[in-house]
Amino acid sequence: MPIETPPRWEPTRLWGVRCWGLVVVFAACVLTGSVAESRGDGFDVVLLGGRVLDPESGLDAVRNVGIQGGTVTAVTERAIEGATTLDVSGLVVAPGFIDLHEHGHDLESYRLQVQDGVTSSLELELGSADVGAWYAAREGTTPLHYGVSAGHARVRMQVMRDPGSFIPIGDGAHRAASEAELAAIRRGLRAGLQQGAAALGLLIQLTPAATVWEVLEAFRVAAEFDAPCVVHLRYQGGSGATDSVAALAEVIAASASTGVPAHVVHLTSNGLGATPQLLAMIDAARARGIDVTTELYPYNAATNPIDSAMLDPGWQTRLGIGYGDLQWVETGERLTEASFRHYRAAGGGLVLFHMIREPVVRVALVHPETLIASDGIRGHPRRAGTFSRVLGRYVREEGLLSLMDAVRKMTWLPAQRLEGRVPSMQRKGRVRVGADADLTVFDAERVVDVATYEAPDRPSEGIVHVLVGGVPVVLDGSLREGVAPGRPIRARIQ
């Protein structure tokens, strides 16, 4: 009996059927939201069942997050598996916190910061006079991402041979620059930006001899490189012509005349009682298309070296405080006139300024466009607890902010501030497919800061997991030793 031959498929017919099948499969993926999972379940890390907060899209829902090659490749309701799977049910999965203003760029500070949920830490206020060397010194050694600005104060110190080790205390603070020195300062700032600095930093209050023209010249250098200026205002408080209102007007005018975005650091410690007026000025400038943003830390004390220009004669009137409002970090003692004079003459140590009233912190914190940044430095609890303090005290305990609002101020808004200069920031501050896998997982019912002015180096509690580039650096609440996935946050080197 002859064997019946099956009908022969023509190549064109076969191709058409295959194409139709692909169309059907793709449509099914779109309808089910699984396009992002097309690689299957070969994830490096999976976070299962957490409450995912993405401030960019507004997502606030239970999802599973898959990570491959340091990138988020799935945010889904579907069950997924990975080489490492972490059950995060009952916990919040947020973008890693981005701190634009941290001074302690050493391993001790980085360890405290990642335990506070920080995955990107930048020194954008004081900055560096040698940007290339600054980045090179941290390559391959940090548990979090790192970045620096071209620092006007640092360059000024170098040009004017200032003896200060951290901030200017001699000519760099107190002498006007000659034309030749100003030209050298401009060259130094250009060099830093050519080396890929993330911004240009201006610490104007601690370089009081820098003229308005010198500051404007720095803004003009930033304009050449499409870099934002990160600015510590020239004056503090609300005591007349030389107050924070005039200081902010200087910055807004410089931004408007050069087109350079400006970011004003620690608004509450500069504004003090005038903080509401400063916020109103920023709102008005933004409404007119001037790109100005600001930040705060959630504490009532500032800090500075005792020999800084901030404590030059007349500080009591400018700051509205007295000797008893100053606290010597080394011993915890409150100062008297005699001890103040002794420590100031010796120089070098840090002092706490108890001068920021709680209503000032609150009015800035609830403003929809303020960012959270630590201004972290040794001897102040904000280095260890800034982000957990907001989540624990002001979100959970007091309900001053929603959880999404707080996370937005810590992640998406800081990322946006740098996107124009550093395009890679478009992948940070989000939990979405294609974003960098910089993630902080915390217990919203337990997260809290425990560092104090007397014990400033206590790590925060309630931060359960922290992933930097998909690598866990904090796991089950414990810091992992010897893990260094941090990468530079840097603009293009020219």
C-alpha positions as CSV (number, residue, x, y, z in Angstrom):
1,M,0.0,0.0,0.0
2,P,1.6,3.3,-1.0
3,I,2.5,5.6,1.8
4,E,0.7,8.9,1.6
5,T,3.1,11.9,1.4
6,P,2.0,14.8,3.7
7,P,1.3,18.1,1.9
8,R,4.5,20.1,1.2
9,W,4.8,23.5,2.8
10,E,6.1,26.2,0.5
11,P,8.8,28.5,2.1
12,T,6.6,31.6,1.6
13,R,3.7,30.0,3.3
14,L,5.8,28.8,6.2
15,W,7.3,32.3,6.7
16,G,3.8,33.8,6.8
17,V,2.6,31.4,9.5
18,R,5.7,32.0,11.6
19,C,5.3,35.8,11.3
20,W,1.6,35.5,12.3
21,G,2.6,33.4,15.3
22,L,5.1,36.0,16.4
23,V,2.4,38.7,16.1
24,V,0.1,36.7,18.3
25,V,2.8,36.1,20.9
26,F,3.9,39.8,21.0
27,A,0.2,40.9,21.4
28,A,-0.2,38.5,24.3
29,C,3.0,39.9,25.9
30,V,1.7,43.5,25.6
31,L,-1.7,42.6,27.0
32,T,-0.1,40.8,30.0
33,G,2.7,43.3,30.6
34,S,5.4,40.6,30.2
35,V,7.4,42.1,27.3
36,A,10.1,43.1,29.8
37,E,10.4,39.4,30.9
38,S,11.2,38.1,27.4
39,R,14.5,36.8,28.6
40,G,12.8,34.3,30.8
41,D,13.6,33.8,34.5
42,G,17.4,33.9,34.2
43,F,17.6,36.8,36.7
44,D,20.6,37.4,38.8
45,V,18.5,38.7,41.7
46,V,14.8,38.7,42.3
47,L,12.9,40.7,44.9
48,L,9.6,38.9,45.6
49,G,6.4,40.5,46.8
50,G,7.5,43.9,47.9
51,R,5.5,47.2,47.8
52,V,7.2,48.9,44.9
53,L,7.4,52.7,44.9
54,D,8.4,54.3,41.6
55,P,8.1,58.1,41.9
56,E,8.5,58.6,38.1
57,S,5.4,56.6,37.1
58,G,3.5,56.8,40.4
59,L,3.5,53.1,40.8
60,D,2.7,52.0,44.3
61,A,1.8,48.3,44.3
62,V,3.0,44.9,45.2
63,R,5.3,43.6,42.5
64,N,8.2,41.2,41.8
65,V,11.4,42.9,40.6
66,G,13.9,41.0,38.4
67,I,17.5,42.2,38.0
68,Q,20.0,41.1,35.3
69,G,23.4,42.6,34.7
70,G,22.9,45.4,37.1
71,T,19.7,46.5,35.5
72,V,16.0,46.2,36.4
73,T,14.6,43.9,33.7
74,A,11.2,43.0,35.2
75,V,8.6,44.7,37.4
76,T,5.7,42.3,37.3
77,E,2.9,40.6,39.1
78,R,4.0,37.2,37.6
79,A,6.0,34.8,39.7
80,I,9.7,34.9,38.7
81,E,12.9,33.2,40.0
82,G,16.5,34.2,40.1
83,A,19.9,32.9,41.1
84,T,19.4,34.9,44.3
85,T,15.8,35.4,45.4
86,L,14.9,37.6,48.4
87,D,11.4,37.5,49.9
88,V,10.6,41.2,50.6
89,S,6.9,40.8,51.3
90,G,5.7,43.4,53.8
91,L,8.7,45.6,52.9
92,V,9.0,48.7,50.6
93,V,11.1,48.5,47.5
94,A,12.3,52.0,46.5
95,P,14.9,53.5,44.3
96,G,18.2,53.8,46.1
97,F,18.5,57.2,47.8
98,I,20.6,59.8,46.0
99,D,22.5,62.3,48.3
100,L,23.7,65.3,46.3
101,H,25.5,66.8,49.3
102,E,27.8,64.7,51.4
103,H,31.3,65.7,52.6
104,G,32.6,62.5,54.1
105,H,33.8,60.6,51.0
106,D,35.7,58.0,52.9
107,L,34.9,54.4,53.7
108,E,33.6,55.1,57.2
109,S,31.1,57.6,55.8
110,Y,30.1,55.3,52.9
111,R,29.4,52.5,55.3
112,L,27.1,54.7,57.3
113,Q,25.4,56.0,54.2
114,V,24.5,52.7,52.7
115,Q,23.0,51.6,56.0
116,D,20.8,54.7,55.6
117,G,19.7,53.5,52.2
118,V,22.0,55.7,50.1
119,T,23.2,54.2,46.8
120,S,24.7,57.4,45.2
121,S,26.7,60.0,47.2
122,L,28.0,63.2,45.8
123,E,30.2,66.1,47.0
124,L,28.7,68.9,45.0
125,E,29.0,71.9,47.4
126,L,32.7,72.0,48.3
127,G,33.9,69.9,45.5
128,S,37.5,69.3,44.4
129,A,40.3,71.3,42.8
130,D,41.6,68.1,41.1
131,V,38.5,66.2,39.8
132,G,40.5,63.5,37.9
133,A,42.5,62.6,41.0
134,W,39.4,62.6,43.2
135,Y,37.6,60.0,41.0
136,A,40.8,57.9,40.5
137,A,41.2,57.6,44.3
138,R,37.8,55.9,44.7
139,E,37.8,53.6,41.7
140,G,36.9,50.1,42.6
141,T,36.8,50.7,46.3
142,T,33.4,52.1,47.2
143,P,30.1,50.3,48.2
144,L,28.1,53.0,46.5
145,H,28.2,55.3,43.5
146,Y,30.2,58.6,43.9
147,G,30.6,62.0,42.3
148,V,32.1,65.4,42.8
149,S,31.9,69.0,41.5
150,A,34.6,71.3,40.3
151,G,34.9,73.3,43.6
152,H,35.2,77.0,43.4
153,A,36.3,77.2,47.1
154,R,38.9,74.4,46.6
155,V,40.3,76.0,43.4
156,R,40.4,79.4,45.2
157,M,42.3,77.9,48.1
158,Q,44.9,76.4,45.6
159,V,45.3,79.6,43.6
160,M,45.6,81.9,46.7
161,R,47.7,79.4,48.7
162,D,45.2,79.2,51.5
163,P,46.5,77.1,54.5
164,G,43.1,75.4,55.3
165,S,42.9,71.7,55.0
166,F,39.1,71.4,54.5
167,I,37.8,74.9,53.9
168,P,39.5,78.2,53.3
169,I,40.6,80.0,56.5
170,G,43.2,82.5,55.1
171,D,43.4,84.4,51.8
172,G,41.1,82.0,50.1
173,A,38.3,83.2,52.4
174,H,39.3,86.8,53.2
175,R,41.1,88.4,50.3
176,A,39.6,89.6,47.0
177,A,41.2,87.9,43.9
178,S,43.4,89.9,41.6
179,E,42.6,89.8,37.9
180,A,45.4,87.3,37.4
181,E,44.1,85.1,40.3
182,L,40.5,85.3,38.9
183,A,41.8,84.1,35.6
184,A,43.5,81.2,37.3
185,I,40.3,80.4,39.2
186,R,38.4,80.3,35.9
187,R,41.1,78.0,34.4
188,G,40.9,75.6,37.4
189,L,37.1,75.4,37.2
190,R,37.3,74.7,33.5
191,A,39.8,72.0,34.1
192,G,37.6,70.3,36.6
193,L,34.6,70.4,34.3
194,Q,36.7,69.0,31.4
195,Q,37.6,66.1,33.7
196,G,34.0,65.2,34.0
197,A,32.9,67.0,37.2
198,A,29.1,66.5,37.8
199,A,28.6,70.2,38.6
200,L,30.3,73.4,39.7
201,G,30.2,74.0,43.4
202,L,30.2,77.4,45.1
203,L,30.6,77.7,48.9
204,I,30.1,81.5,48.9
205,Q,29.6,82.1,52.6
206,L,32.9,80.6,53.4
207,T,34.7,82.6,50.7
208,P,33.2,86.0,51.7
209,A,35.8,88.0,49.8
210,A,34.7,86.5,46.5
211,T,32.9,89.4,44.8
212,V,29.5,89.1,43.1
213,W,31.4,89.5,39.8
214,E,33.7,86.5,40.7
215,V,30.6,84.4,41.4
216,L,29.1,85.4,38.1
217,E,32.3,84.5,36.3
218,A,32.0,81.0,37.9
219,F,28.5,80.7,36.6
220,R,29.7,81.7,33.1
221,V,32.3,78.9,33.2
222,A,29.5,76.4,34.1
223,A,27.5,77.7,31.2
224,E,30.3,76.7,28.8
225,F,29.8,73.0,29.9
226,D,26.0,72.9,30.5
227,A,26.8,72.2,34.2
228,P,24.6,73.2,37.1
229,C,25.9,75.4,39.9
230,V,25.5,74.0,43.4
231,V,25.5,77.0,45.8
232,H,25.9,77.7,49.5
233,L,24.4,81.2,49.8
234,R,26.5,84.1,50.8
235,Y,24.5,85.2,53.9
236,Q,22.2,83.7,56.6
237,G,19.0,84.6,58.3
238,G,16.9,87.8,57.8
239,S,18.9,90.7,59.3
240,G,18.7,93.3,56.6
241,A,20.8,94.0,53.5
242,T,23.3,91.2,54.2
243,D,20.7,88.4,54.7
244,S,19.7,85.2,53.0
245,V,17.1,87.0,50.9
246,A,19.8,89.2,49.3
247,A,22.0,86.1,49.0
248,L,19.4,84.1,47.1
249,A,18.7,87.1,44.9
250,E,22.4,87.0,43.9
251,V,22.1,83.4,42.9
252,I,18.8,83.8,41.0
253,A,20.2,86.7,39.1
254,A,23.3,84.7,38.1
255,S,21.2,81.8,37.0
256,A,18.9,84.1,35.0
257,S,21.7,86.0,33.3
258,T,23.7,82.9,32.3
259,G,21.0,80.3,31.8
260,V,22.8,78.0,34.3
261,P,20.6,75.8,36.5
262,A,21.2,76.6,40.2
263,H,20.8,74.3,43.2
264,V,20.8,76.0,46.6
265,V,22.1,73.7,49.4
266,H,20.6,73.3,52.9
267,L,18.0,76.1,52.6
268,T,16.9,75.9,56.2
269,S,20.4,76.5,57.7
270,N,20.9,79.5,55.5
271,G,17.4,80.8,55.5
272,L,16.7,80.3,59.2
273,G,13.6,82.4,60.0
274,A,13.5,83.7,56.4
275,T,13.1,80.2,54.9
276,P,9.4,80.8,53.9
277,Q,10.5,83.9,52.0
278,L,13.3,82.0,50.2
279,L,10.9,79.3,49.2
280,A,8.5,81.9,47.8
281,M,11.4,83.4,45.8
282,I,12.3,80.0,44.4
283,D,8.7,79.3,43.4
284,A,8.5,82.7,41.6
285,A,11.8,82.2,39.8
286,R,10.7,78.7,38.6
287,A,7.4,80.1,37.4
288,R,9.3,82.4,35.2
289,G,11.4,79.7,33.7
290,I,14.6,80.1,35.9
291,D,15.9,76.7,36.8
292,V,16.4,76.9,40.6
293,T,16.0,74.0,43.1
294,T,16.9,73.5,46.7
295,E,17.3,71.0,49.5
296,L,17.3,70.5,53.3
297,Y,18.5,68.1,56.0
298,P,15.9,67.3,58.7
299,Y,17.9,68.5,61.7
300,N,17.9,71.5,64.0
301,A,21.7,72.0,64.1
302,A,24.2,73.0,61.5
303,T,28.0,72.3,61.7
304,N,31.2,73.9,60.5
305,P,34.9,74.2,61.5
306,I,35.2,76.7,64.3
307,D,37.8,78.7,62.4
308,S,35.5,79.2,59.4
309,A,34.3,82.6,58.2
310,M,30.8,81.7,59.4
311,L,32.0,82.6,62.9
312,D,33.8,85.9,62.0
313,P,32.8,88.8,64.3
314,G,29.1,89.6,64.3
315,W,28.0,86.0,64.1
316,Q,25.7,86.3,67.0
317,T,23.6,89.0,65.2
318,R,23.8,87.2,61.9
319,L,22.7,83.8,63.2
320,G,20.5,84.9,66.1
321,I,22.3,82.7,68.6
322,G,24.8,83.0,71.4
323,Y,27.8,81.0,72.8
324,G,25.5,78.5,74.6
325,D,24.0,77.5,71.2
326,L,27.4,76.2,70.1
327,Q,28.4,72.7,70.9
328,W,32.0,71.4,70.6
329,V,31.8,68.1,68.7
330,E,34.9,66.6,70.3
331,T,33.6,66.7,73.9
332,G,29.9,67.5,73.5
333,E,30.2,70.6,75.7
334,R,28.2,73.8,75.1
335,L,30.6,76.7,74.7
336,T,31.1,79.8,76.8
337,E,32.8,83.0,75.6
338,A,36.1,81.8,77.1
339,S,35.9,78.3,75.6
340,F,34.9,79.7,72.2
341,R,37.9,82.0,72.1
342,H,40.2,79.1,73.1
343,Y,38.9,76.7,70.5
344,R,38.7,79.3,67.8
345,A,42.4,80.3,68.4
346,A,43.4,76.7,68.2
347,G,41.4,76.0,65.1
348,G,40.6,72.8,63.3
349,G,37.7,71.4,65.3
350,L,34.0,71.2,64.4
351,V,31.3,73.0,66.2
352,L,27.5,72.4,66.1
353,F,25.2,75.4,65.7
354,H,21.8,74.8,67.4
355,M,20.0,77.4,65.4
356,I,17.4,75.9,63.0
357,R,14.0,76.0,64.6
358,E,11.6,73.0,64.0
359,P,8.9,75.0,62.2
360,V,11.5,76.1,59.7
361,V,12.4,72.4,59.0
362,R,8.7,71.5,58.6
363,V,7.8,74.3,56.2
364,A,10.7,73.4,53.9
365,L,10.1,69.6,54.2
366,V,6.4,69.9,53.1
367,H,7.2,72.1,50.1
368,P,6.6,69.8,47.0
369,E,9.9,70.7,45.2
370,T,12.5,70.5,48.0
371,L,15.0,67.6,47.9
372,I,16.5,65.7,50.9
373,A,20.3,65.8,51.2
374,S,22.4,65.1,54.2
375,D,25.3,67.6,54.1
376,G,26.9,64.7,55.9
377,I,30.1,65.3,57.9
378,R,31.9,63.7,60.8
379,G,30.4,64.6,64.1
380,H,26.9,65.3,63.0
381,P,24.1,62.6,63.1
382,R,22.9,63.7,59.6
383,R,25.8,61.7,58.1
384,A,24.3,58.5,59.4
385,G,20.5,59.1,59.7
386,T,19.2,61.7,57.3
387,F,17.0,59.5,55.1
388,S,15.7,57.2,57.8
389,R,14.9,60.2,60.0
390,V,12.6,61.5,57.3
391,L,10.9,58.1,56.8
392,G,10.6,57.3,60.5
393,R,9.8,60.6,62.1
394,Y,8.2,62.7,59.5
395,V,6.4,60.1,57.5
396,R,5.4,57.3,59.9
397,E,5.2,59.0,63.2
398,E,3.9,62.4,62.3
399,G,2.3,61.9,58.8
400,L,3.8,65.2,57.6
401,L,4.7,63.6,54.3
402,S,3.3,60.6,52.4
403,L,5.7,57.8,51.8
404,M,5.7,58.4,48.1
405,D,6.4,62.2,48.6
406,A,9.4,61.4,50.8
407,V,10.8,58.8,48.4
408,R,10.4,61.2,45.5
409,K,12.5,63.9,47.4
410,M,15.2,61.3,48.0
411,T,15.4,59.7,44.6
412,W,13.7,61.0,41.4
413,L,14.1,64.7,42.1
414,P,17.9,64.4,42.9
415,A,18.4,62.3,39.7
416,Q,16.6,64.9,37.6
417,R,18.8,67.7,39.0
418,L,21.8,66.1,37.3
419,E,20.4,64.6,34.2
420,G,21.3,67.5,31.9
421,R,25.0,67.2,32.8
422,V,25.2,63.4,33.6
423,P,22.9,61.5,31.3
424,S,23.3,58.3,33.2
425,M,21.2,59.8,36.0
426,Q,18.2,59.2,33.7
427,R,18.5,55.5,34.8
428,K,18.6,56.3,38.6
429,G,15.9,57.3,41.0
430,R,13.4,55.0,39.4
431,V,12.1,51.4,39.7
432,R,11.3,50.5,36.1
433,V,12.5,48.3,33.4
434,G,15.8,49.7,32.0
435,A,16.7,51.5,35.3
436,D,19.9,50.9,37.1
437,A,19.3,48.3,39.9
438,D,20.1,50.7,42.7
439,L,17.4,49.8,45.2
440,T,16.7,50.3,48.9
441,V,14.4,47.9,50.6
442,F,13.1,49.0,54.0
443,D,10.5,48.2,56.7
444,A,8.2,51.2,56.7
445,E,7.0,50.3,60.2
446,R,10.5,50.1,61.7
447,V,12.8,52.4,59.8
448,V,14.3,55.1,62.0
449,D,17.5,57.1,62.7
450,V,19.3,56.4,66.0
451,A,22.3,58.6,65.6
452,T,22.3,61.6,68.0
453,Y,24.5,64.7,68.5
454,E,26.3,62.8,71.3
455,A,26.5,59.5,69.4
456,P,26.5,60.6,65.7
457,D,27.8,57.4,64.2
458,R,25.0,54.9,65.0
459,P,23.7,53.3,61.8
460,S,20.0,53.6,61.0
461,E,17.6,50.8,61.7
462,G,15.0,49.3,59.4
463,I,17.0,49.4,56.2
464,V,16.8,45.7,55.3
465,H,18.5,45.4,51.9
466,V,20.5,47.8,49.7
467,L,21.5,46.9,46.2
468,V,24.0,49.0,44.2
469,G,24.2,48.0,40.5
470,G,22.3,44.8,41.4
471,V,24.8,43.8,44.0
472,P,23.6,43.6,47.7
473,V,25.8,45.8,49.9
474,V,23.3,45.5,52.8
475,L,21.7,42.2,53.2
476,D,19.1,41.3,55.9
477,G,20.0,44.5,57.7
478,S,23.8,43.8,57.8
479,L,26.5,45.6,55.9
480,R,28.5,43.2,53.6
481,E,32.2,43.7,54.1
482,G,34.5,44.0,51.1
483,V,31.8,44.6,48.5
484,A,32.6,47.5,46.3
485,P,30.2,47.8,43.3
486,G,30.2,51.6,43.3
487,R,30.8,53.4,40.0
488,P,31.6,57.1,39.2
489,I,28.8,59.5,38.6
490,R,30.6,61.6,36.1
491,A,30.0,63.7,33.0
492,R,31.8,63.1,29.7
493,I,35.5,63.7,30.0
494,Q,36.7,66.2,27.4
